[in-house]
Amino acid sequence: MPLYTYVVHWGGEVGVCQARRSNPWGFGDWTGALPSSAKGLAARISNGDLYGPADEVNNLQRTWRKVVRIDGADLVVVAVETKG
């Protein structure tokens, strides 16, 4: 299974984590990368907009991005298939 690196940006903070999965979005692994200011958001979005297909990032291979507007701010999740 591929190794994915998740980078999450919320409220001026950034968090990073990694997980091996068959696809980058089918599981909630990216929630492990939530910055401390966003830990309470995991329950609110775990079954929401951040699951399912994501946008491919232009000019980057094996890189996807999702953006969800929550409480007036963008929660940005980038998933990169990482060779490991």
Protein Blocks (a to p, Z undefined) as FASTA:
>chain_A
ZZddddddeehiacddddddfbfklpcklmmmpcfklmmmmmmmmmmmkgcjddddehia
hiacddddeehiacddddddddZZ
